[in-house]
Amino acid sequence: MSHPENFQFTKDFEVGSFQVHPNGKIRLACLADLLQEIAWRHADSADFGRNLLESNQMWVLSRLEIKVEKFPKWGDHLQLFTGGRGAEKLFAFREFMVWDQNQHVVARAMSSWLLLHTETKRIQKPESVLPAALFDPAKAPAWQPEKLMAKGEFSTKDEIQVRQSDLDLYHHVNNTSYIRWVENFLAEVSFLPNQISINYLSECHLGDRVILSLFESGLEKFVEGKVGEKAVFVARVL
């Protein structure tokens, strides 16, 4: 089966009632859930997913950028595509595209991943486990999620505590939980973003108290999350 734009894997989803805002449109965090799910499905299908735990290796999402053209609604049928987009230095890149039922692009995303040893936490070379046909290290993409630094005028802050529902299989805060925190925090100032870039900087664990700070710089807003003096993530939204 051929896929558009050299994507390598596809999966269909339907937007559920539990995935939408009160306005009936999908939550950004729930869209990120779908991206994470298809990434794992693709990796498992080509033996560079959960099987890596047998050799004490795991993938860690380092950076993610999502651009939404049109938010899908409750009941919409979506077709998601994903594919490897090469590697550069210690990063492996994965791109996503989302179609609606009329095959119109409603969202795109790019992500960069690190391969870690589960015990030492040392970064491994991604090409050691990646199929060369899917992740050619000589073909790094032009679109790469940027390294971010919060800037602008401080606006407000909030404090949250990491709960059980925030955690993933490794007992760390799930990648999409950070996006949910950002989305909820911004909703309190009546702002729903359609584009987010996020850098994951440090692990968060059950019981951690995370201080969220909002900074505004022109059309951009930045949300920084810290546990004590340790920065755990920074996000830029539009």
C-alpha positions as CSV (number, residue, x, y, z in Angstrom):
1,M,0.0,0.0,0.0
2,S,1.4,3.4,-1.0
3,H,1.1,6.4,1.3
4,P,1.3,10.1,0.3
5,E,4.5,12.2,0.8
6,N,6.6,9.1,1.5
7,F,5.0,8.4,4.8
8,Q,5.5,4.8,5.9
9,F,2.6,3.9,8.2
10,T,-1.1,4.8,8.6
11,K,-3.9,4.3,11.1
12,D,-7.5,5.4,11.2
13,F,-9.1,7.0,14.3
14,E,-12.5,8.5,15.2
15,V,-12.7,11.5,17.4
16,G,-14.6,10.5,20.6
17,S,-16.8,12.6,22.9
18,F,-14.2,12.3,25.6
19,Q,-11.5,13.9,23.4
20,V,-13.1,17.3,22.7
21,H,-13.5,20.7,24.3
22,P,-16.9,22.0,25.2
23,N,-16.9,23.6,21.7
24,G,-16.9,20.0,20.2
25,K,-13.4,20.3,18.7
26,I,-10.6,17.9,19.6
27,R,-8.3,18.9,22.5
28,L,-4.7,19.5,21.4
29,A,-3.5,17.0,24.0
30,C,-5.8,14.4,22.6
31,L,-4.5,15.0,19.1
32,A,-1.0,14.5,20.6
33,D,-2.3,11.2,22.1
34,L,-3.1,10.0,18.6
35,L,0.3,11.0,17.3
36,Q,2.0,9.1,20.2
37,E,-0.1,6.0,19.5
38,I,0.7,5.8,15.8
39,A,4.4,6.4,16.5
40,W,4.4,3.4,18.8
41,R,2.4,1.2,16.4
42,H,4.9,2.1,13.6
43,A,7.9,1.4,15.8
44,D,6.5,-1.9,17.0
45,S,5.7,-3.0,13.5
46,A,9.4,-2.6,12.5
47,D,11.0,-3.9,15.7
48,F,12.4,-0.7,17.1
49,G,9.6,0.0,19.6
50,R,8.9,-1.7,22.9
51,N,11.1,-4.7,22.1
52,L,14.1,-2.4,22.8
53,L,13.4,-2.8,26.5
54,E,14.9,-6.3,26.2
55,S,18.3,-4.6,25.6
56,N,17.7,-1.9,28.2
57,Q,16.9,0.8,25.6
58,M,14.0,3.2,25.2
59,W,12.9,6.1,23.1
60,V,12.4,9.5,24.8
61,L,10.6,12.3,23.0
62,S,12.8,15.4,23.1
63,R,11.0,18.0,21.0
64,L,7.6,18.2,19.3
65,E,5.9,20.7,17.1
66,I,2.2,20.5,16.1
67,K,0.5,22.8,13.6
68,V,-3.3,22.5,13.3
69,E,-5.0,23.9,10.2
70,K,-8.5,22.9,11.3
71,F,-9.5,21.2,14.5
72,P,-11.4,18.0,13.9
73,K,-14.8,17.6,15.7
74,W,-16.5,14.9,17.7
75,G,-17.4,12.1,15.3
76,D,-14.9,13.0,12.6
77,H,-13.0,10.2,11.0
78,L,-9.3,10.8,10.8
79,Q,-6.5,9.1,8.9
80,L,-3.0,9.6,10.5
81,F,0.2,9.1,8.7
82,T,3.7,8.9,10.1
83,G,7.2,8.1,8.9
84,G,10.9,8.3,9.7
85,R,12.6,11.5,8.5
86,G,16.2,10.7,9.0
87,A,18.6,11.3,11.9
88,E,21.2,13.9,12.7
89,K,23.8,13.5,15.5
90,L,21.8,12.1,18.4
91,F,18.3,12.9,17.2
92,A,16.0,10.7,15.2
93,F,13.1,12.6,13.4
94,R,9.5,11.5,12.9
95,E,6.9,13.4,11.0
96,F,3.1,13.1,11.1
97,M,0.2,14.2,8.9
98,V,-3.5,14.1,9.7
99,W,-6.2,13.8,7.1
100,D,-10.0,14.4,7.6
101,Q,-12.6,12.1,5.9
102,N,-12.2,14.2,2.7
103,Q,-8.4,13.7,2.6
104,H,-7.8,17.3,3.5
105,V,-4.8,18.0,5.7
106,V,-6.0,19.2,9.1
107,A,-2.7,19.0,11.0
108,R,1.0,18.3,10.7
109,A,3.7,17.6,13.3
110,M,7.4,16.9,13.5
111,S,9.2,15.3,16.4
112,S,12.7,14.5,17.5
113,W,13.6,11.6,19.7
114,L,16.6,10.4,21.8
115,L,17.5,6.8,22.4
116,L,18.5,6.2,26.1
117,H,19.9,3.3,28.1
118,T,17.2,2.6,30.7
119,E,19.6,2.1,33.6
120,T,22.5,4.5,32.9
121,K,20.3,7.1,31.1
122,R,23.1,7.6,28.7
123,I,22.2,8.6,25.1
124,Q,22.7,6.0,22.5
125,K,23.3,6.5,18.7
126,P,19.8,6.1,17.1
127,E,21.2,4.4,14.0
128,S,22.2,1.5,16.1
129,V,18.6,0.3,16.3
130,L,16.8,2.1,13.5
131,P,16.1,0.5,10.1
132,A,18.1,2.4,7.6
133,A,15.3,2.3,5.0
134,L,13.1,4.3,7.4
135,F,15.6,6.6,9.1
136,D,18.4,7.4,6.8
137,P,21.0,9.4,8.9
138,A,22.1,11.2,5.7
139,K,18.6,12.7,5.2
140,A,17.8,14.9,8.2
141,P,14.7,17.0,7.5
142,A,14.6,20.8,6.8
143,W,11.8,21.1,9.4
144,Q,13.2,20.3,12.8
145,P,11.6,21.3,16.1
146,E,13.6,24.2,17.6
147,K,15.4,24.5,20.9
148,L,13.2,26.9,22.9
149,M,13.9,29.4,25.7
150,A,11.0,31.2,27.4
151,K,11.0,34.9,26.7
152,G,8.7,37.9,27.1
153,E,6.9,39.6,29.9
154,F,5.8,37.4,32.8
155,S,2.0,37.2,33.0
156,T,0.8,34.7,35.6
157,K,1.7,31.3,37.2
158,D,0.0,28.2,38.6
159,E,1.1,25.2,40.5
160,I,0.0,21.6,39.8
161,Q,0.9,18.3,41.4
162,V,1.8,15.2,39.3
163,R,-1.0,12.7,39.7
164,Q,-1.2,9.0,38.8
165,S,-3.1,9.7,35.6
166,D,-0.2,11.8,34.4
167,L,2.2,8.9,34.2
168,D,3.3,6.6,31.4
169,L,4.5,3.0,31.4
170,Y,7.9,4.1,32.7
171,H,6.4,5.9,35.7
172,H,7.4,9.3,34.2
173,V,5.0,12.0,33.2
174,N,3.6,11.2,29.8
175,N,4.6,13.5,26.9
176,T,1.0,14.4,26.3
177,S,0.3,15.2,29.9
178,Y,2.6,18.3,29.6
179,I,0.5,19.4,26.6
180,R,-2.6,18.9,28.6
181,W,-1.2,21.1,31.4
182,V,-0.3,23.8,29.0
183,E,-3.7,23.7,27.3
184,N,-5.6,23.8,30.6
185,F,-3.3,26.6,31.9
186,L,-3.9,28.7,28.8
187,A,-7.7,28.1,28.8
188,E,-7.8,29.9,32.2
189,V,-6.7,33.0,30.3
190,S,-9.2,32.3,27.5
191,F,-6.6,31.2,25.0
192,L,-6.8,28.0,22.9
193,P,-3.7,27.5,20.7
194,N,-3.6,25.9,17.3
195,Q,0.2,25.5,17.2
196,I,2.5,24.3,19.9
197,S,6.2,23.6,20.1
198,I,7.5,21.9,23.2
199,N,10.9,20.9,24.5
200,Y,11.0,18.1,27.2
201,L,14.0,18.9,29.4
202,S,13.8,16.7,32.5
203,E,11.8,13.9,34.0
204,C,8.8,14.5,36.2
205,H,7.6,11.9,38.7
206,L,4.5,11.2,40.9
207,G,4.0,13.8,43.6
208,D,6.3,16.5,42.0
209,R,4.9,20.0,42.3
210,V,5.3,21.8,39.0
211,I,5.2,25.6,38.8
212,L,3.8,26.8,35.4
213,S,4.8,30.3,34.4
214,L,3.3,32.2,31.4
215,F,5.3,34.7,29.4
216,E,4.0,36.8,26.5
217,S,6.0,38.2,23.6
218,G,4.0,39.7,20.8
219,L,1.9,37.0,19.2
220,E,3.8,34.2,21.0
221,K,3.2,32.9,24.4
222,F,5.7,30.7,26.4
223,V,4.8,28.3,29.2
224,E,7.7,27.1,31.4
225,G,7.4,24.3,33.8
226,K,9.8,23.9,36.8
227,V,10.1,21.6,39.7
228,G,12.0,23.7,42.3
229,E,14.9,25.3,40.2
230,K,14.9,22.5,37.7
231,A,13.2,23.3,34.3
232,V,11.2,20.3,33.1
233,F,9.7,21.7,29.9
234,V,9.2,24.8,27.9
235,A,6.5,25.4,25.3
236,R,5.8,28.1,22.7
237,V,2.2,28.5,21.5
238,L,0.5,30.5,18.8
